[in-house]
């Protein structure tokens, strides 16, 4: 068992970043919260349609698809499909058996594409995209799904630095303006320190939850970041690397 005894709450209207060393269980935790795999123990609760404390394990797949959007690191095995068509699959929970898009569906898909900044890619075939472009498309698909909860596993992993910043800013803005619950795992510690409202930091056998400032003052961030040649200034929340 990688992690046990975890207890935390992910709030709506906040961007929450999950940090931790490689192999600590970040992806496993996200898959468990997404109901892709069952929890070995304990319970997960969601606030769904104003009903507080709905247990994740008893929600059916149709309801889950309207509540939780997920972007994983695995590359989608998609062929003979355009970017626009893939993003439109995010509307599947709402389009019924035949999957026909209405006017509102097409408007939502176009808005998701615009928000992520991939309008020039809309007519491209998905299998011609770079890793970074494909990641943006999958995020647009999750936005088109219009769920109140979005989980993302390292969403900036394949992006160049300006695109990393823009993506994190977009997710923060969506959390604040749309009151979405956005929870993502990342190795971009410096961006998380600047843009996250709250951090979850996994250590062996323990989960720390708090704002960047709170975890810095508690010494948790310093313990996680500092290594030989790497220092963390808890006053300015900055990382320095010695030459």
C-alpha positions in Angstrom: 0.0 0.0 0.0 1.5 3.3 -1.1 -0.6 5.6 1.1 -3.1 5.0 3.9 -5.0 7.1 6.4 -5.4 10.1 4.0 -7.9 12.7 5.0 -8.6 15.9 3.0 -11.2 18.1 1.4 -11.0 19.6 -2.0 -13.0 22.8 -2.2 -14.9 24.3 -5.1 -13.7 27.6 -6.4 -10.1 26.7 -5.7 -7.2 25.4 -7.7 -5.6 22.5 -5.7 -2.3 21.0 -6.7 -1.1 17.6 -5.6 2.7 17.4 -5.1 5.0 14.5 -4.2 8.0 12.6 -5.3 7.9 10.1 -8.1 6.2 6.8 -7.1 4.5 8.3 -4.0 1.0 7.5 -5.4 -0.2 10.7 -7.0 -1.6 9.1 -10.1 -3.1 6.2 -8.1 -4.8 8.8 -5.8 -6.3 10.6 -8.8 -7.5 7.4 -10.4 -9.1 6.4 -7.1 -10.8 9.8 -6.7 -12.1 9.5 -10.3 -13.6 6.0 -9.6 -11.3 4.5 -12.2 -10.2 2.1 -9.5 -11.8 1.2 -6.1 -10.3 2.5 -2.9 -8.7 -0.3 -0.8 -10.2 1.2 2.3 -12.1 4.3 3.4 -14.7 6.4 1.6 -14.8 9.2 -0.9 -17.7 11.7 -0.9 -18.9 14.2 -3.4 -21.3 17.1 -3.2 -23.6 16.4 -6.2 -26.6 18.4 -7.2 -26.7 20.2 -3.9 -26.7 16.8 -2.1 -23.8 16.8 0.3 -21.9 13.7 1.1 -22.9 11.4 -1.8 -20.6 8.4 -1.6 -18.6 8.0 -4.8 -18.9 4.2 -4.9 -22.7 4.3 -5.2 -22.9 6.8 -8.0 -23.7 5.4 -11.5 -21.5 6.0 -14.5 -24.0 8.4 -16.1 -24.1 10.7 -13.1 -20.3 10.5 -12.6 -19.8 11.5 -16.3 -21.7 14.7 -15.6 -19.9 15.5 -12.3 -16.2 14.5 -12.9 -14.1 15.3 -15.9 -10.7 13.6 -16.0 -7.5 14.3 -18.0 -4.9 11.6 -17.6 -1.3 11.4 -18.9 -2.0 8.4 -21.2 -2.0 9.3 -24.8 -5.4 8.6 -26.4 -5.3 6.0 -29.2 -7.3 8.0 -31.6 -7.2 7.7 -35.4 -9.3 9.2 -38.2 -10.7 11.9 -35.9 -10.2 15.6 -36.0 -9.5 17.7 -32.9 -12.9 19.3 -33.1 -14.5 15.8 -33.1 -12.5 14.6 -30.2 -13.3 17.7 -28.1 -17.0 17.2 -29.0 -16.9 13.7 -27.3 -16.9 15.7 -24.1 -20.6 16.3 -24.8 -21.3 12.5 -24.8 -23.0 12.6 -21.3 -25.6 15.0 -22.7 -26.3 13.9 -26.3 -28.2 10.7 -25.8 -27.8 7.4 -27.6 -27.2 8.8 -31.1 -24.6 11.3 -29.9 -26.0 14.1 -32.1 -24.8 17.6 -31.2 -27.3 20.4 -30.9 -26.6 24.1 -31.3 -25.8 24.5 -27.6 -23.4 21.5 -27.7 -21.6 23.0 -30.7 -21.3 26.4 -28.9 -19.9 24.7 -25.8 -17.3 22.8 -27.8 -16.3 25.9 -29.7 -15.9 27.8 -26.4 -13.8 25.0 -24.9 -11.5 25.1 -28.0 -11.2 28.8 -27.7 -10.4 28.8 -23.9 -7.5 26.4 -24.4 -6.3 28.4 -27.4 -6.3 25.6 -30.0 -8.6 27.1 -32.7 -5.9 26.6 -35.4 -5.9 22.9 -34.6 -9.6 22.3 -34.8 -9.5 20.7 -38.3 -6.3 18.8 -37.7 -6.2 15.0 -37.3 -5.5 14.0 -33.7 -2.8 11.5 -34.7 -0.7 14.4 -36.3 -0.5 16.4 -33.1 2.6 16.8 -30.8 2.4 15.6 -27.2 1.8 19.1 -26.0 -0.9 19.8 -28.6 -2.7 16.6 -27.7 -2.6 17.4 -24.0 -4.3 20.7 -24.7 -7.0 18.9 -26.8 -7.7 16.6 -23.9 -8.1 19.5 -21.5 -10.5 21.1 -24.0 -12.5 17.9 -24.1 -12.8 18.0 -20.3 -13.9 21.6 -20.4 -16.6 20.7 -23.0 -17.9 18.1 -20.6 -18.9 20.9 -18.3 -18.4 19.1 -15.0 -18.2 20.8 -11.7 -15.2 18.7 -10.8 -12.1 18.3 -13.0 -9.1 16.1 -12.1 -5.9 16.3 -14.1 -2.8 14.1 -13.9 0.2 16.3 -14.8 -1.6 18.4 -17.3 1.4 20.6 -18.1 3.9 17.6 -18.5 4.4 18.0 -22.3 4.0 21.8 -22.6 6.6 24.4 -23.1 7.1 26.9 -20.3 4.8 29.7 -21.6 2.1 27.1 -22.3 2.6 25.7 -18.8 1.9 29.1 -17.3 -1.0 29.8 -19.5 -2.6 26.5 -18.7 -2.2 26.9 -15.0 -3.6 30.4 -15.2 -6.6 29.1 -17.2 -7.3 26.3 -14.6 -7.0 28.8 -11.8 -9.4 31.2 -13.6 -11.9 28.5 -14.2 -11.9 27.4 -10.6 -12.4 30.9 -9.4 -14.9 32.3 -12.0 -16.9 29.1 -12.6 -16.6 27.8 -9.0 -15.2 24.5 -10.3 -13.3 22.0 -8.1 -10.0 21.6 -10.0 -7.5 19.2 -8.6 -4.3 18.3 -10.4 -1.0 16.5 -9.9 2.1 18.2 -11.0 5.9 18.3 -10.8 5.9 22.1 -11.6 6.5 23.1 -7.9 7.3 26.7 -8.6 4.1 27.3 -10.6 2.1 25.6 -7.9 3.6 27.9 -5.3 2.5 30.9 -7.3 -0.9 29.9 -8.6 -2.4 27.2 -6.4 -4.9 28.2 -3.7 -4.2 25.0 -1.8 -1.6 22.2 -1.9 -1.8 18.5 -1.1 1.7 17.2 -0.5 2.1 13.5 -0.2 5.0 12.1 1.9 5.5 8.5 2.8 2.6 7.6 5.1 1.3 11.2 5.4 -0.7 13.8 3.6 -0.2 17.5 4.2 -3.0 19.9 3.2 -2.8 23.7 3.3 -2.0 26.9 1.4 1.5 27.3 0.1 2.1 29.8 2.9 0.9 27.4 5.6 3.0 24.5 4.4 6.0 26.8 4.0 5.6 28.0 7.6 5.2 24.4 8.9 8.5 23.4 7.2 6.8 20.9 5.0 7.7 22.5 1.7 11.3 23.0 2.8 11.6 19.4 3.6 10.2 18.4 0.3 12.2 20.8 -1.9 15.6 21.2 -0.3 18.4 19.0 -1.5 22.1 19.5 -2.0 22.4 22.6 -4.2 18.6 23.4 -3.9 17.3 25.8 -1.3 13.8 27.1 -0.5 13.1 30.6 0.8 9.9 30.2 2.8 9.4 34.0 3.1 9.2 34.6 -0.7 8.1 31.0 -1.6 11.0 30.8 -4.1 13.4 28.0 -5.0 17.1 28.7 -5.7 19.6 26.4 -7.4 23.2 27.0 -6.7 25.7 26.9 -9.6 
